[in-house]
Amino acid sequence: MTQTNIYYRPIWTCGRYNEKAQTAIYYNLIAGMSYFFESYSAMVIGEILSVPRNGTMNLETIGKKLNIAMESLVPFFQQLEQMGIVSSVLPNEEIIADYRKRVSEYNCQQEQKVERTTQEKLPYAISNAEQMYTEKVGGITSVMFELTYRCSEKCIHCYNEGATRNDDEVSTRGDREELTFDDYTRIIDELYEQGLVKVCLTGGDPFSKSFAWELIAYLYNKGIAFDVFTNGQRIVNDVERLANYYPRLVGVSIYSGIPEVHDYITRIKGSWDKSMSVVRQLSALGVPMNLKCCVMRPNVKSYYLVADIAKQYGAAPQFEISLTDSIEGDKCVSKYLRMTQEELEIVLRDDNVALYVGKEAPNYGGQQKPMDQNPCGAGDNSFCVTPEGYLIPCCAFHTLFGNIKKQSISDIIKDSKELAYWRGLKLSDYEECGHYDYCAYCNLCPGNNFIEHGTPLKASETNCFMAKSRFNLAQKMMQDYDPLNGKTLRERLAELPDYEPINIKKEMSLNDYSDTKLKVGG
């Protein structure tokens, strides 16, 4: 059989080639895979990316331009075709639908048939193409857009500004002058020139923004990979429309496998049914998907069912167990919704949880942090943009570096003394963090420090609570303590008392440090 020299760049691909660093990143957006290339391989990827989606390329033309022998180019393209990032046939609608089906079936079969070990689930020492690409090229490669804090749900644990805890409180989520579509296109264009690779759209719920679809189309046409974090309520009838823009990842919030528990948390009756409808449709279309679940008192006995749902639909469960108070200083979440010590010790034994404690993890989950480095990479190669246009390190760290309605990104990066100060900090500059044995078990978030104290340098109660809980559990387990009492995780969770619903309300702290600037020098 004669090998064709004509290939197509599939419609489900995007990526970037950096000529100066001779590196490239290339995405298969249906399979949810990213690949890193260097040297001549990156140059070839650069040629592929110069072709429009579903456009053709000739191996002989590429070989002559780059001075690469066909004997090397042909097997390389055969390998790329196996990875799904080039095609020897034009990807028409039938081929795309078939590929989606095969990916969907593979994802579901993998999750259902292949039981990963605890060690394989642990998030330690993970390297990926995006990290390698960023390390090589520098600059801003990733940005999160908080499009709006408005949302179609009213989750009791929401940390965004203006959120409510009960139906008697008045939401102020929408009381802000939000960026326009033109603002976003200008920002995206500027960031693209600086090397932007990936965008995450979140909120609130991004589909509560009137021009969410126009923005998605703009990113797609620009060739920028994008993630969407959503509850799915507003896209029940538009899932295929979203799939046809080939998101890199869709994160859907599911808080339990029991509809009533989920709906209690969202405070919207029927929300579980709508969100699950979106999950099923995304799965059938082979869209890469995470199921996002915060674990708290109301769902601690049933949160694990989200992992079962993820397994059924070929998604990855993402559990967040470090519950944080709101950005604006409302303390009711940690007071009323945070798991008890007994509940937390049980959940920390779940190897689907990133903060897992157990003998399979190095030092039972403890990791020493280098004191001569900044413990957080936010504000270096990645940033977050608030609905009003403030440039901040990340969605959990609301300190202001500037406003992109008034300044260009490059001017903010160049002129912000607060950003320069933040980037220059090391863990050794922190007052307490990193100085105690339990600090090795801390998933240190400077944003939590800032929310509580107005500075990232002072340890927050939220961070310390989790660090001490994990440290104490590890120490006890090293002495043969078993929080599961010889039972399975699910059996142990079933023994816990049922949650008694309470009517919580905002409990504001005396200080609100949200949307303020860092105090340079302390």
N, C-alpha and C positions, 0 to 999 in steps of 0.2 A: 504493500500500500504506500503510495507516494505521500510524503509529508508536505502539507501545504505551507506556503510561506506567507499566507495572508491570515491575520488574526484580527479579532475585534476586542475593543475595550468595553466590557459589560456595563450596562446601565447601573448596576448595583455597586460600582466602585467609586472611590475618590481617594485623594491623598495629596502629598506635597513632596516636591523635590527641591533640595537646597544645593544649588550648584557650588557655592563657596565651600561648604563642608562635604560635598559629594556624598550626601546621605539622602535617603528617601523613606517615607512611610506610605504604605498603600493598604487600603481597607477593602475587605470583602464584607459589605454591609448586610448581606442576607445571612451569611454564616457567622457574623459577629466577630470576625478575626481581623487583626492588624498585623502587618509584617514590616520589618525594618531591613533596609538594604544599605550597603556601603559600596564605595568605589565604582567599578564598572557596572556592577549590578544596579546600583542606584542610578547611574546614567541611563541605563536601559529603561528603568521605571520612569525616569523623567521624560523619555520619549513617549512612553505609553500614556502618561498623564497629559501630554501635549495634544493628544487625540481626544475629540469630544466623546462623550459616552455613546456607546454603540457604533463609534467610528472605526474605520479600518486602519491597519498598519501593515507594512511590508517588511519582513525580516531582512531582506537584501538591502533595502534602503537604510534601515537602522544600522545594519552591520557596516555598511560603507561609511556612514556618517560618523560612527563611533570607532571605526577601525577595529571591529570585533569579528572574528572568523565565524562563519556559519556553523562550523563544527561545535562551537561553544554556544552560539545563540539558539540553535534548534532545541537542544535538550533543556536549556534554561526556560524557553517558552513552553515546552511540554510540562515542565514542573509547575510553571505559573498556571497553566490550564488546570492541572490537578488541584491547585489551591483555589480555583474559581475566580481568579483575577484577570485572566484573559480567556478568550473563547475562539475556537477555530470555526464556529458557526455563528451567524448573526442571532443574538438573543432576542427573538420575537416574543410575543405575549405567551405563546404556548410553552416555549422553552423556559421563560421566567416562572410561569406557574408551576411547571414540573420541578424546577430547581427549588422553589419555595417548599413544595410538598416533600421533596426528598430531605431537605434540611429540617423541616418540621418533624418528620418521622424519625430522622436520626437523633435529633435533640431529645425527643420523648423516649426513644428506645435507650439512649445512653443513660438518661436519668433513672429510668425504671429498671434497667437490667444490670447496670454497672454500679455496684455499691462501693463508694469511695471510702477509704480508711480515714480515720481521724487525722492522721499525719497529712494525707492528701488534701484535706479540707482546710488545714491551718494556713493563715495568710502570711507566713513568715518568708522573708527573702524572695519575694516575687519580683521578677523583672519582666517588663513587657516592651513592646515596640515603641509605644508612646514615650516611655521613660528614656529609652535609649536615644530616640530621635531628639528629644528635648535636651538631653545632656550634650549632644553633639552640636546642635545649632543655637541653643540659648534663646533669649528673647521670650516674648509672651506667646506660648503655643496653645494655651487653653484659657477659656473665659466662661464664667457662668452668668447668665442674664436672669435676674429675678424680674420677670416681666411685670408682675403685679402681685400684691398681697391679697387681692380679692380671690375668693375661692368658692366653689360650689358645695363644699363641705364645711363643717364647723368643728373640727377635731378638738377635743378637750385638752389635748397636750400641745397644741400648736405653739411654736416659739416665735412666730412672726409678730411684728408690731401691729397693734390694733385688734388682735384676735380676742375672742370672747370665750368664757368658760361655761356660760349658761344662757338660756334664751331671754333672760331679763336684761342682760348687758347689751350695750349698743356697740356694734362693730365699727371701728374706724379704719379698717383695712384700706378702704378706697380714698381716704382723705389725704391725698398727696398728688402733686403735679407730676404725672408720669411722663416718661420719654415718649416721643412720637415715633412713628415708623421711619420717618426721615432721619431722626436722631440715630436709630439703630443701624440703618444702612450706612450712614457716615462712619459710625464707630466700627462696624464690621469691615468696611473698606480700609480704614486706617490700620486696624489690627491685622488684616490680611497682608498688607504690605510689610508688616513687621514679622510675618511668619505664622499667623494663626492657623492651627490645624483643626481644633475641635471646640465646639460650643455646647454648653448645657443650658437648656431652657427649663426654668422652674418658676416657682412663685412662693405663695399661693398656688393656684393652678394656672399654668400658662395659657390654657384654653379659655380662661376667663378674660383674656386680653382680646380686644376686638380684632386686631390684625395679626394674631398668632399664625394663621395659615399663610399670610403674605410673607411673614418673616421666615417661616420654614421654607417656603419656595425660594426666597432670596438666598438662604444658606445653601440649599440644594444646588441652585444654578451657579453659585460661586464655587462649588466643589468643596465645601467645608463639612466635615463630619459633625453630626449633632446628636445629642442625647435629649430625651424629653422625660421629665419627672411629672407624673400626672396621677390624679385619682380616676381618670377615665370617664367621669360623669358626663362631660360635654362632647365626647367623641364616640358614643355608643354606635351611632349610625355613620361614622366617618373613619372607621379603623382602616379600611382598605385605602382610603385617601391618604392617611398617614403612612401606611406601608409603602405606597408608591413614591414617597419621597425618601425612602430607604434610611430611616434613622439608624444610627450606630447602636443605640440601646434605648428601650423604653422602660422606665421604672414605674410600676403601678403599685399604689399603696393598698395593701390588703392586711388587715389587722387580726384576722382570725379565720378559721374554717367554719365558724358558727356565725351565720348572718346577723343574729341579734346582738352578738358581742361586737362585731365590726360596726354595726349601725349605732350602737350605744356610744362608741368612741367618736364616730364622725358626726353624730347628732343629726343624721339624715336618714330617715326610714327608706329602705329599699336601695341604699347606696351599695351594699354588698352585691346585690344582683346585677346592678349596672357595671360595677368594676369587674366582676367576674365575666360578664359578657365580653368586655374588652379583652380580658386575659385570654379567653378561649379563641377569639377572633385573631388576636396577634399571634398566638401559637399556631393556628392553622395556616397563617401566612408566612410562617418561618421568621418572624421578626425577633431579634435578640431581646430578651426581656429579663428584668429583675422584679421580684416581688418584695416590696419594701415594708417592713413591719417594725414599729417601735413596741418593745415589750414593757408592759406596765401592770399594775395591779388588776385592772379590769379584764385583761386578756392573758394573764400569766398561765392560766390553766389550759388555754386552747391555742396559744400562739404557734406552737409547734405544727399545727395542722396546715399552716402556711407553707411549711417545707413539703408537706405531702402534696399540696396543690401545685407547688413549683415543680415537683418531680413529675406529676401527671402531665403538665403542659410544657415540659422542656425548658423551664425557666430556672433562674438561680435565686434562692431565698437570701434576703439581706436583712438580718436582724440587728436592730439598734437597741442596746440595753442600758446605755448611759443616758438616762433621761435628763434633759436640760431645761432650765427655766427660760422664760421668754427673753428676747433681746432687750426689751424695755424694762426688765426688772421685776416682772410678776413672778412671785415665789411659790404660787400654789401648786405647780406641777411637781416639784421635788417634795413638797409637804404632803400631798394627798395621792399622787399617782405613782411615785417611785416605789419599786418593789421593796418588800421587807427584807431583812438580812437572810432569813430562811429561804425566801423565794429566790433571791439573787444567787445564793450559793448553789441552789439546784440548777438554775438556768446557766450558770457559769460552767456547768458540766456538759452542756450541749455543744457538741463539736461543729454545729452549724453556726455558732456564735463566734465572731472574730476575737472576742476577749476571753475565749475558752481558757480554763485552768485545768491542767492535767499533766500526767507524766509524759504524754506524747509530745508536748510542747517543750522547747528549750527552757530549762529552769522553771518548769511548770507554768510557763507563760510570761515569765519575767525577762525583760530585755534592758540591759544597761544602755543608757543614752549618752552619746559623746557630749561632754561639757563644753567643748570648743566649737560647737555648731549650733545654729538656730534650730530648735526642735520642731519647727513648723515651716513647711515650704511655701505656704500661701503668701502671695505678694511678691513672689520671685518670678516664676514662669507662668503662674496662673493668678487670676484675679476674679472678683465678683463685681457686678454692676447692679446697684439697687434700682427699684422702679423709677426713682427720681434722678438717676444718673450719677450717683456717688460711686467712686471707685474705692472698693474696700478689699481686704485680703481674701475673705471668703464669707459665705452666707452666715456663718456663726461668729464672725469677728467683725462687728460693726464699728470700726474706727475709720475715719475719713481721710483719704489722701488727696481728694479733689473731686470736682464735678465735671463730667465730660460734656455737659451742655455749655459750659463756660470755657473749658480748656481742651486741648487735644490730649490724647493719651500720652503721646511722647513728651509734651510739656509737663504733664503731671509727673511722669517718671523722672524727668530731669530736674524739676524744681521742688518737689515735695520733700521738705526736710524730715517730715514724719516718716515717709517711706524709707528714706535713707537711714534713719535711725532704726526703724524696724528691721531692715535687711542686715544691719550691722550687729544686731543683738546675738548673744550666745547664751546657751543654757546656764553658763557660769554667772551671767548677769542677773539671773532670777534670784529672788530673795530666799526661797525654800526649795523650789522645784529642782529635782536632780540630786539633792543633798542627803536623802534618807533612803533606807533599804527599800521601803515600799514604793519609791519613785520608779523603780524598774518595772512596776506593774501598772504604771499610769499611762493611759492613752492621752497624753498631754495635749489639751486644747487651750492655747493662749486666748482664744475668744471667750471661753468660759471665765478665765481669769479677768479679762477686761470687763465683761458684763457685771461681775460682782464687785470689782475694785477700781475700775477706770484705768487699769494698767495691766499689761500682760505679765508683769514681773512678780505679781503676788498670787500665791496659790489659791485657787478657788475651792470652795467646799465641794462642788460637783466633781471636780477632778480627783480631789483627795478621797472622797467617799468611795469611788470606784477603785482607786489604787489600793487603798487600805483593805477593802473588801477582798480584792483578788490576792493581795499579799498574804492576808491572814488565812484565806482558804488554802493557798499553796503551802504555807507553813504547816497547817494542820494535816493536809493530805500527805505531806512528807512523813508524817507520823501515823499514817494508815487511817486517818479520818475519812469517812465516806458520807458526803451529804445526801447521797441517794439511798443510804441504808441497805445496800445490797440489792436494790430494786432497779428497774429500768427508769429512765428519765420520765417516761409517760406515766408509769405507775406512781412514781413519787409526786409528780404534779397533781395527779388525781386525788392524792391524800390531802392536798391543801384545802383549807376552807374556801367556800364559794365567796366571790366578791359581793359585798353589799353596796349597791350604788349609793352615792352621796351627791348632793348638790354643791359643787365647788364654785368658788368665785375668785376673782382676781384679788391677790394680796400683794400690793406693790411695795417694793423696798423704798427706803428713803432716797436712794440715789438712782438716777437713770443715766447710764453712760452711753446709751445707744446713740449712734450718729454724732459722736464727738471725735476730736482729734487726739492722737497720742500726745502725752506730755513728754517732749523730747528731753532725755536725760533722766527720766524716772517716772 
